Amino acid sequence: MCPRYDQGSGYVSPVVTNSQLTLDDIQRLMPGEFVQQINRVNFCGNYGDPIVNGHLLHIIDYFLKYNPDLRVEVNTNGSARNESWWEQLALLIGPNEAQGGVWWGLDGLADTNHLYRRNTNWDIIMRNARAFIEKGGVAHWNFIAFKHNEHQIEEARALAKEMGFKHFNVKLTGRFKESQTFPVMVAGRHIYDLEPAEAERWERPVLPSKVMSRSDRQEEIIQELGEKGYLSGRRQIPLDIPVVVEPPTIECVAVQEKCVYISAKGKVYPCCWIGDADNVDSQVNFGEQDGTIKSAVEGKDFQTVEDSWETGSIHKCVRFCGKNETDDKLKHGPDYVVHEQL
């Protein structure tokens, strides 16, 4: 379900490159004076995993050197590095939960985790998690509920508590969309299907539809919406771009949290959703940047994104930050999360 892969074939998407931010890149983008005035940094790869970045420990050390109170968050599947590396990470971030920790994406147990987290190694993950926690690291368990693993949620929660995880969070994904199956493809071959959890407790809430797919028989409706201004005057819209069905109310997470997203190529975007594959599927194309966060935020591309909120012409803003009248557990994005402190 990750956009790293071409979901029709299972091959790595051609938009994905083998890129990583080095310590030099970070120092150029965020000099010490900049680091001193931020309060949170989150390492969460759009297309990869931060723990395979060869500079991660040095980057975190650099951040904390200039800002010892900085909150450091790492999101990972945990299936790489040795025990020594994880012990160093635990010592860097520290035992204070207010100053961050590591969120482990573990969607099942030894016999099921790999069905979604393909090619991960459960034994290595458990070894790494124990090394990190025993050295004082703050760990949280994120569990995406599927039909194939929902029977293990209670067992996984008990294991998380026994190991010393601080929270156990069940995520109910919205990526099934219209279909109740999602094919797992590997190198062009259909291996099996993912299915959503069936238990009522883990049934994802139905949210109001904010966008619709474009098709020939919807042409008249789309033209009418365009005349109302909901499409920001755009008449030539690619067939694969959804359109807004009503004027949106955008509650931008990036604005609320005063944050930006930096891709593995060092480009600065308002958020990770618009930064998705350098905007290959977005209606805004971020141009050349001179390498500073300040100039990017003050540039025309960021302003274009904000201007779009009046009409919903950037469908990712509508999908991920369009206001929904629903349970406040749904903060933003396509996933519904049930949080539990252990």
C-alpha positions as CSV (number, residue, x, y, z in Angstrom):
1,M,0.0,0.0,0.0
2,C,3.0,2.3,0.2
3,P,3.5,4.7,-2.8
4,R,7.1,3.5,-2.9
5,Y,5.8,0.7,-5.2
6,D,3.8,0.6,-8.4
7,Q,0.7,-0.9,-7.0
8,G,-0.2,-2.5,-10.3
9,S,3.0,-4.5,-10.6
10,G,4.9,-4.6,-7.4
11,Y,8.0,-3.1,-8.8
12,V,9.6,-0.1,-7.1
13,S,8.1,3.1,-8.6
14,P,10.4,4.8,-11.1
15,V,10.0,8.1,-9.2
16,V,11.9,6.6,-6.2
17,T,15.6,7.2,-6.2
18,N,18.3,5.9,-3.9
19,S,18.7,9.2,-2.0
20,Q,19.5,10.2,1.5
21,L,20.3,13.4,3.4
22,T,23.8,13.5,4.7
23,L,25.1,15.4,7.7
24,D,26.5,18.1,5.4
25,D,23.0,18.4,3.8
26,I,21.4,18.9,7.2
27,Q,24.0,21.5,8.3
28,R,23.4,23.5,5.0
29,L,19.6,23.3,5.3
30,M,19.5,23.9,9.0
31,P,22.5,25.7,10.5
32,G,22.9,25.8,14.3
33,E,21.0,29.0,14.7
34,F,18.0,27.5,12.9
35,V,18.1,24.3,15.0
36,Q,18.1,26.3,18.2
37,Q,14.6,27.7,17.5
38,I,12.8,24.5,16.5
39,N,11.1,22.2,19.1
40,R,10.5,19.0,17.2
41,V,12.1,16.9,14.4
42,N,10.5,13.8,13.0
43,F,12.4,11.2,10.9
44,C,9.8,9.3,8.8
45,G,10.7,8.4,5.2
46,N,8.1,8.9,2.5
47,Y,9.7,6.1,0.5
48,G,12.3,4.5,2.8
49,D,13.2,4.0,6.4
50,P,15.3,6.5,8.4
51,I,17.3,3.8,10.1
52,V,19.1,2.8,6.9
53,N,20.4,6.4,6.5
54,G,24.1,6.1,7.2
55,H,24.2,9.5,8.8
56,L,21.2,9.3,11.1
57,L,23.0,9.0,14.4
58,H,25.4,11.9,13.5
59,I,22.4,14.0,12.3
60,I,20.6,13.5,15.6
61,D,23.7,14.2,17.6
62,Y,24.1,17.5,15.6
63,F,20.6,18.6,16.3
64,L,20.9,17.9,20.0
65,K,24.3,19.6,20.2
66,Y,22.6,22.9,19.3
67,N,19.2,22.2,20.9
68,P,19.4,19.7,23.9
69,D,15.7,20.1,24.6
70,L,14.7,19.2,21.0
71,R,12.0,16.4,20.7
72,V,13.4,13.7,18.3
73,E,11.0,11.2,16.8
74,V,11.9,8.2,14.6
75,N,9.4,6.0,12.6
76,T,10.7,2.6,11.5
77,N,10.0,-1.0,10.8
78,G,13.0,-1.8,13.0
79,S,14.4,-4.5,10.8
80,A,17.9,-3.2,10.3
81,R,21.1,-2.3,12.2
82,N,22.7,-4.2,15.1
83,E,22.2,-4.0,18.8
84,S,25.0,-1.6,19.3
85,W,23.5,0.9,16.9
86,W,20.1,0.8,18.7
87,E,21.8,1.3,22.0
88,Q,23.5,4.4,20.7
89,L,20.2,5.7,19.4
90,A,18.6,5.1,22.8
91,L,21.4,7.0,24.6
92,L,21.1,9.9,22.1
93,I,17.4,10.4,22.4
94,G,17.3,9.6,26.1
95,P,14.7,8.1,28.5
96,N,12.4,11.2,28.7
97,E,9.2,10.5,26.8
98,A,8.6,14.2,26.4
99,Q,11.8,14.4,24.3
100,G,10.7,11.8,21.8
101,G,11.4,8.2,21.0
102,V,10.9,5.6,18.3
103,W,7.6,4.5,16.8
104,W,7.8,0.9,15.5
105,G,5.6,-0.2,12.7
106,L,4.8,-3.8,13.7
107,D,1.7,-5.1,12.0
108,G,1.3,-8.5,13.6
109,L,3.6,-11.1,15.2
110,A,6.3,-13.5,14.0
111,D,3.9,-15.3,11.6
112,T,2.0,-12.2,10.2
113,N,4.1,-9.0,10.4
114,H,5.9,-9.8,7.1
115,L,2.6,-10.1,5.2
116,Y,2.4,-6.3,5.0
117,R,5.9,-5.4,6.1
118,R,7.4,-7.5,3.4
119,N,11.0,-8.8,3.7
120,T,11.3,-7.7,7.3
121,N,12.8,-10.1,9.9
122,W,10.9,-10.6,13.1
123,D,13.8,-12.0,15.1
124,I,16.0,-9.0,14.2
125,I,13.2,-6.6,15.0
126,M,12.6,-8.1,18.4
127,R,16.4,-8.1,19.1
128,N,16.6,-4.5,18.1
129,A,13.6,-3.4,20.1
130,R,14.9,-5.1,23.3
131,A,18.3,-3.5,22.9
132,F,16.8,-0.1,22.4
133,I,14.4,-0.4,25.4
134,E,16.9,-2.0,27.7
135,K,19.2,1.0,27.1
136,G,16.5,3.4,28.2
137,G,14.9,4.1,24.8
138,V,11.3,5.2,24.6
139,A,9.4,2.9,22.3
140,H,5.8,2.9,20.9
141,W,4.1,0.2,18.9
142,N,2.0,1.1,15.9
143,F,-0.2,-1.9,14.7
144,I,-2.1,-1.6,11.4
145,A,-5.2,-3.8,11.7
146,F,-5.9,-6.2,8.8
147,K,-8.1,-9.3,8.6
148,H,-4.9,-11.5,8.7
149,N,-3.7,-10.0,12.0
150,E,-6.7,-8.6,14.0
151,H,-6.8,-11.8,16.0
152,Q,-3.4,-11.0,17.4
153,I,-4.0,-7.5,18.6
154,E,-4.4,-8.5,22.3
155,E,-1.4,-10.8,22.2
156,A,0.7,-8.1,20.6
157,R,-0.5,-5.5,23.2
158,A,0.5,-7.9,25.9
159,L,4.0,-8.4,24.3
160,A,4.4,-4.7,24.0
161,K,3.7,-4.2,27.7
162,E,6.0,-7.0,28.7
163,M,8.8,-5.6,26.6
164,G,8.5,-2.1,27.9
165,F,6.8,-0.2,25.1
166,K,5.1,3.0,26.3
167,H,2.1,3.0,23.9
168,F,0.2,0.5,21.7
169,N,-1.6,2.2,18.8
170,V,-4.0,0.4,16.4
171,K,-4.2,2.1,13.0
172,L,-7.2,1.5,10.8
173,T,-6.0,2.3,7.3
174,G,-8.1,4.2,4.7
175,R,-6.1,2.8,1.8
176,F,-8.6,0.2,0.8
177,K,-10.7,3.0,-0.6
178,E,-13.6,1.6,-2.6
179,S,-12.3,-2.0,-2.7
180,Q,-12.3,-4.5,0.2
181,T,-9.2,-6.2,-1.1
182,F,-5.7,-4.9,-2.0
183,P,-3.5,-7.1,-4.2
184,V,0.0,-7.8,-3.1
185,M,2.2,-7.8,-6.2
186,V,5.8,-8.8,-6.4
187,A,7.7,-8.3,-9.7
188,G,4.5,-8.5,-11.7
189,R,3.1,-11.6,-9.9
190,H,0.0,-11.5,-7.7
191,I,1.0,-13.2,-4.4
192,Y,-2.1,-12.6,-2.2
193,D,-4.6,-10.0,-1.1
194,L,-4.8,-7.8,1.9
195,E,-8.2,-7.3,3.5
196,P,-9.5,-4.9,6.2
197,A,-10.2,-6.0,9.7
198,E,-13.6,-7.5,10.2
199,A,-14.3,-7.1,14.0
200,E,-16.6,-4.2,14.7
201,R,-14.1,-2.8,17.2
202,W,-11.6,-2.3,14.4
203,E,-14.0,-1.2,11.7
204,R,-12.8,2.1,10.3
205,P,-15.3,4.9,10.6
206,V,-17.0,6.0,7.4
207,L,-15.9,9.5,6.6
208,P,-17.7,12.0,4.3
209,S,-16.4,11.9,0.7
210,K,-14.5,15.1,-0.2
211,V,-13.3,14.2,-3.7
212,M,-14.6,12.1,-6.6
213,S,-12.9,10.4,-9.6
214,R,-13.3,12.0,-13.0
215,S,-14.9,10.0,-15.8
216,D,-16.6,10.8,-19.1
217,R,-20.1,10.5,-17.7
218,Q,-19.2,13.1,-14.9
219,E,-18.1,15.7,-17.5
220,E,-21.2,17.8,-17.2
221,I,-21.0,17.8,-13.4
222,I,-17.4,18.8,-13.5
223,Q,-18.1,21.6,-15.9
224,E,-20.8,22.9,-13.5
225,L,-18.5,22.7,-10.6
226,G,-15.9,24.6,-12.5
227,E,-18.3,27.4,-13.3
228,K,-18.9,27.7,-9.5
229,G,-15.2,28.2,-9.0
230,Y,-14.6,25.0,-7.1
231,L,-11.8,24.0,-9.5
232,S,-10.1,27.4,-9.4
233,G,-10.8,28.0,-13.1
234,R,-8.9,25.0,-14.3
235,R,-10.6,23.5,-17.3
236,Q,-7.9,21.0,-18.5
237,I,-7.7,18.6,-15.6
238,P,-5.9,15.2,-16.1
239,L,-8.2,12.3,-16.1
240,D,-6.6,10.7,-13.1
241,I,-6.9,13.7,-10.9
242,P,-9.9,13.7,-8.5
243,V,-12.0,16.8,-8.3
244,V,-13.6,18.4,-5.3
245,V,-17.3,17.8,-4.9
246,E,-18.0,20.9,-2.7
247,P,-16.1,23.9,-1.5
248,P,-13.6,22.6,1.1
249,T,-12.7,23.8,4.6
250,I,-8.9,23.2,4.9
251,E,-7.4,23.0,8.3
252,C,-3.7,22.7,7.3
253,V,-1.6,20.6,9.6
254,A,1.6,22.3,8.4
255,V,0.1,25.7,9.4
256,Q,-1.2,24.4,12.8
257,E,2.0,22.7,13.7
258,K,4.3,25.3,12.1
259,C,6.2,22.6,10.3
260,V,7.7,21.8,6.9
261,Y,8.7,18.6,5.2
262,I,12.2,18.0,3.7
263,S,12.6,15.2,1.2
264,A,15.5,12.9,0.9
265,K,16.7,15.1,-2.0
266,G,16.8,18.1,0.2
267,K,13.8,19.9,-1.2
268,V,11.4,21.8,1.1
269,Y,7.7,21.3,1.0
270,P,4.7,22.3,3.2
271,C,4.1,18.7,4.1
272,C,5.0,15.1,3.3
273,W,1.8,14.6,1.3
274,I,2.5,17.4,-1.2
275,G,6.2,16.3,-1.1
276,D,5.0,12.9,-2.3
277,A,7.4,11.8,-5.1
278,D,8.4,15.4,-5.8
279,N,4.8,16.1,-6.7
280,V,4.4,13.8,-9.6
281,D,0.7,13.5,-8.8
282,S,0.0,17.0,-7.5
283,Q,-1.2,20.1,-9.3
284,V,1.5,22.2,-7.9
285,N,5.1,21.9,-9.2
286,F,7.7,23.1,-6.8
287,G,10.5,24.8,-8.8
288,E,14.2,25.3,-8.1
289,Q,15.1,26.2,-4.5
290,D,18.3,27.8,-3.4
291,G,18.8,25.5,-0.5
292,T,17.3,27.4,2.5
293,I,14.1,26.7,4.3
294,K,13.4,30.4,4.7
295,S,13.4,31.1,1.0
296,A,11.3,28.1,0.2
297,V,8.6,29.0,2.8
298,E,8.5,32.6,1.5
299,G,8.5,31.5,-2.1
300,K,5.7,31.5,-4.7
301,D,5.1,27.7,-4.5
302,F,4.1,27.8,-0.8
303,Q,1.8,30.7,-1.6
304,T,0.2,28.7,-4.5
305,V,-0.7,25.9,-2.1
306,E,-2.3,28.4,0.4
307,D,-4.2,30.1,-2.5
308,S,-5.7,26.7,-3.5
309,W,-7.5,26.3,-0.3
310,E,-10.3,28.6,-1.4
311,T,-11.3,26.3,-4.2
312,G,-9.7,22.9,-3.5
313,S,-7.7,22.8,-6.7
314,I,-4.9,20.8,-5.0
315,H,-6.8,17.6,-4.2
316,K,-4.2,16.4,-1.6
317,C,-4.9,19.4,0.6
318,V,-8.6,18.4,0.4
319,R,-8.0,14.7,1.1
320,F,-5.6,15.0,4.0
321,C,-6.5,18.3,5.6
322,G,-10.1,18.8,4.6
323,K,-12.2,19.2,7.7
324,N,-14.4,16.3,8.7
325,E,-17.1,16.2,11.3
326,T,-16.0,13.1,13.1
327,D,-14.3,11.6,16.1
328,D,-11.4,13.8,17.3
329,K,-9.2,10.7,17.2
330,L,-9.0,11.3,13.5
331,K,-6.4,14.0,13.5
332,H,-5.5,14.2,9.8
333,G,-4.6,12.0,6.9
334,P,-6.3,8.8,5.8
335,D,-5.7,6.6,8.9
336,Y,-7.8,6.4,12.0
337,V,-5.7,5.6,15.1
338,V,-6.8,4.2,18.5
339,H,-4.1,5.2,21.0
340,E,-3.5,3.3,24.3
341,Q,-1.0,4.0,27.0
342,L,0.5,0.8,28.4
